[in-house]
Amino acid sequence: MQVACLLVADFLVALARRDDPSLRGQPVIVGGSPEEHAAVVACSPEAVAAGVGIGTTLRRALALCPKAVFLPHREGVAAEAAGALLDLLRLYSPAVEAIAPGHAHLDIHGLAEMARMDDAAYLRDLQESAENASGLPVSLAAADTVFAAHAAATVQARGAMLVHAGEARAFLGRLPVEVLPVSPLMHQRLRLFGLNWLGQVAELTFSAMQAQFGREGARAWELANGRDDARIVPRPEEVRVSEELELPAPAALSEPLIAGTRALLLRALEHREIKGHSLRRLDWRLGLESGEQLGRRCVFREPTNDAARMLFALQPKIERLQLPAAAVSVGVTLSGLCSEYGHQANLWQVGPRRHRELLEAVEQLNTRVGGPQVFRIVEVQGWSRIPERQLGMVAFGP
């Protein structure tokens, strides 16, 4: 047992059902009300069965699933719950990699022996601790490779599962091809070829998979055969500063909300962790009398530590709000810590300055989307006769 995968399926939906048990069994769509010009952020299996998917417009989602319950995307609540899970995992393992909210990989090699427990008991203890602390349905699986652990966690709704080293290939062979980390188009193509299970993929030759599907096919064949060299890569913990304010009286107009936000920003920028540094992201949240929470996010074109500039970017979003109930609290979270200065002057107007501006633009895009979006082509095996092996793509960066 080397690697464990913790997964809360449909994390945002599970979070909503934890806070409101009456939503269980109902189609749930997270992203806002159908009147908003926005897209679905998360949806329950019941909504998926009706044809709704992530990225579907909210109006289209209403047409596909008129009985669905539409909920706002409570980014602050989701981030807090995901962070609490990660904090718990760090008590169990020195190496934890956050993949997405409610999804993490951790290195557990030798930890069960140190705790004087067998592997299965150790996993059950960790799974029960995570579930009791979060109140969410937690699935936990362990195996010798990252992919096997992830696949095992994906196919069970909750509980703990241990995949022994000698059983990994047989276990993977019984899983559907959708567990493979490849594009949806390749999933569809595999199905069209009659390849429904990983065992069928494993029985093919490596050259046949690579010739038909390229690099993705080669990777899929290796994973289906239990070959995975991925490692846990803990990410540096992001610096986040939050401030909360209870309004003196319920407010439905934008003026008191803007005034409260300005006070919170000035207070947050005085925190020792970020003072003197620029930031790229502002998460704003609003607590309503009805118990709901609304949230908005600003990703600044240029990193800043100026409260006035932050408020200038956020104010139009506040003024456009149509509140279903009066607001009782306001909160802000600042993140995306940068260097002391967002831009630094150069002696020359060409060369390094242009390169730095390009790097900052790419970093802003990555921060906004949540992962690498710009890549550069590098030569890998220029001597190879197979085109897919000659070149590769790596994330663009310094």
C-alpha positions, -999 to 999 in steps of 0.1 A, spaced: 0 0 0 17 32 -13 -9 57 -23 -44 66 -12 -71 86 -30 -98 105 -12 -128 115 -32 -161 131 -24 -182 125 -56 -201 156 -69 -185 177 -41 -206 208 -45 -239 188 -46 -228 167 -16 -221 199 3 -255 213 -5 -272 180 5 -252 180 38 -265 214 47 -301 206 35 -309 169 38 -343 175 20 -323 177 -13 -313 141 -12 -328 122 -41 -338 154 -59 -321 168 -91 -297 195 -79 -280 221 -101 -253 244 -87 -245 277 -105 -272 302 -98 -309 308 -106 -322 300 -142 -326 338 -148 -289 344 -145 -267 344 -176 -244 318 -163 -235 281 -167 -239 250 -146 -209 245 -122 -220 211 -108 -251 189 -110 -264 157 -93 -267 123 -111 -304 129 -114 -298 161 -134 -272 144 -155 -297 117 -164 -320 144 -177 -292 157 -200 -277 184 -179 -239 187 -178 -212 210 -164 -211 241 -187 -248 239 -198 -264 273 -195 -288 276 -166 -317 284 -189 -311 253 -209 -307 232 -177 -342 244 -166 -356 233 -199 -340 199 -197 -348 194 -160 -377 216 -149 -380 198 -115 -344 206 -105 -334 226 -75 -311 255 -85 -286 266 -60 -260 294 -60 -223 285 -62 -211 291 -26 -174 294 -34 -164 304 1 -182 276 18 -168 251 -7 -133 263 -3 -136 261 35 -149 226 34 -122 214 10 -95 231 31 -107 214 62 -105 180 45 -69 187 34 -60 198 69 -73 165 82 -53 145 56 -21 163 65 -25 149 100 -23 114 86 3 119 58 33 142 52 26 143 14 -9 154 3 -17 165 -32 -49 185 -37 -64 176 -71 -97 194 -69 -122 203 -41 -130 171 -24 -104 151 -43 -68 145 -30 -40 120 -33 -18 112 -3 13 91 3 6 65 30 36 42 25 45 26 59 20 47 79 -2 18 88 28 -1 102 39 30 122 4 32 137 6 -6 144 -25 -13 124 -32 -35 94 -37 -17 61 -75 -23 59 -80 -10 95 -59 21 88 -79 29 57 -112 25 76 -100 47 104 -89 75 79 -122 72 59 -144 74 90 -124 103 104 -128 123 72 -165 115 69 -172 123 106 -153 156 104 -168 168 71 -203 153 72 -198 143 36 -199 109 19 -162 100 16 -147 74 -6 -112 63 2 -91 37 -17 -54 26 -16 -32 8 -40 4 6 -52 -2 32 -80 -20 66 -82 -42 55 -110 -53 22 -93 -62 41 -61 -80 68 -80 -100 43 -101 -110 23 -70 -122 55 -52 -142 65 -83 -162 33 -86 -175 32 -50 -199 58 -35 -184 58 0 -163 36 23 -127 23 22 -112 -1 -3 -77 -17 -5 -64 -30 -39 -35 -54 -32 -5 -53 -55 -11 -87 -70 -48 -80 -77 -44 -46 -93 -45 -57 -130 -75 -80 -125 -93 -53 -105 -87 -27 -132 -98 -50 -160 -133 -50 -146 -137 -12 -147 -153 8 -175 -131 28 -198 -145 60 -185 -121 58 -155 -92 65 -178 -79 101 -176 -83 108 -213 -105 131 -233 -143 125 -236 -138 120 -273 -114 91 -267 -139 75 -243 -165 77 -271 -141 63 -297 -132 34 -274 -169 26 -270 -174 27 -308 -146 2 -312 -164 -21 -287 -138 -15 -260 -160 -11 -229 -137 -23 -202 -101 -18 -192 -95 -55 -195 -103 -53 -232 -78 -24 -237 -51 -43 -218 -55 -73 -241 -46 -52 -272 -10 -46 -282 8 -14 -273 15 -6 -309 -22 -10 -320 -34 14 -292 -7 39 -301 -13 37 -338 -51 42 -334 -52 68 -306 -17 83 -305 -2 94 -271 -35 90 -253 -38 55 -265 -3 46 -253 -10 61 -219 -44 42 -217 -27 9 -225 -1 14 -198 -27 23 -172 -50 -6 -182 -21 -29 -176 -14 -15 -142 17 5 -152 17 40 -137 48 60 -128 28 90 -114 40 103 -80 24 124 -53 35 160 -58 23 182 -28 15 217 -39 27 246 -18 -2 257 5 -18 288 -9 -18 319 12 -54 330 18 -66 358 40 -103 361 49 -123 387 67 -160 387 77 -183 414 88 -218 412 103 -239 442 90 -254 464 117 -288 460 100 -301 438 72 -294 456 39 -309 452 4 -292 481 -13 -257 481 -28 -243 512 -9 -239 495 26 -225 464 9 -199 484 -9 -190 503 22 -187 471 42 -166 455 15 -142 485 15 -137 482 52 -130 445 49 -105 450 21 -86 476 41 -85 452 71 -75 422 51 -46 440 34 -31 447 68 -26 410 75 11 401 80 10 373 55 2 395 25 12 430 36 34 446 10 25 420 -16 2 421 -46 -27 397 -51 -45 383 -82 -78 371 -68 -107 384 -47 -136 361 -36 -165 380 -23 -195 364 -4 -227 376 10 -248 360 37 -286 365 34 -314 364 60 -328 333 43 -296 314 51 -284 314 15 -249 326 4 -240 345 -28 -205 347 -41 -186 366 -68 -150 363 -79 -126 389 -94 -93 380 -110 -74 412 -116 -58 419 -149 -28 431 -130 -19 420 -95 -26 447 -69 -25 455 -32 -47 486 -36 -81 483 -19 -96 510 -42 -86 491 -74 -100 459 -60 -133 476 -51 -134 492 -85 -133 458 -102 -158 443 -78 -183 472 -75 -202 466 -108 -209 430 -98 -223 441 -65 -245 467 -81 -259 442 -106 -271 418 -78 -308 412 -74 -310 398 -39 -338 374 -30 -335 384 6 -317 411 27 -280 407 34 -268 402 70 -231 396 65 -203 403 40 -170 384 36 -139 387 14 -110 363 7 -78 374 -9 -55 349 -26 -31 345 -55 -1 360 -38 25 376 -61 58 394 -56 60 428 -39 53 446 -71 29 435 -99 51 452 -125 88 461 -123 104 486 -146 132 475 -168 162 495 -182 153 484 -217 119 485 -233 123 453 -252 134 417 -244 130 409 -207 100 433 -202 80 418 -230 89 383 -218 78 391 -182 45 406 -194 38 374 -214 46 353 -183 22 374 -162 -5 371 -188 -2 333 -189 -1 332 -151 -33 352 -149 -50 329 -174 -39 298 -154 -51 314 -122 -85 322 -137 -91 288 -151 -73 267 -125 -47 249 -145 -21 253 -174 -37 266 -206 -7 276 -227 18 251 -239 50 250 -260 61 223 -283 94 206 -276 113 179 -294 111 145 -275 123 118 -298 132 135 -331 147 103 -344 115 84 -341 95 73 -371 63 77 -352 51 113 -354 34 112 -320 68 104 -304 88 131 -321 72 161 -304 55 168 -271 39 197 -253 49 212 -219 33 239 -199 46 274 -208 64 291 -180 97 305 -168 
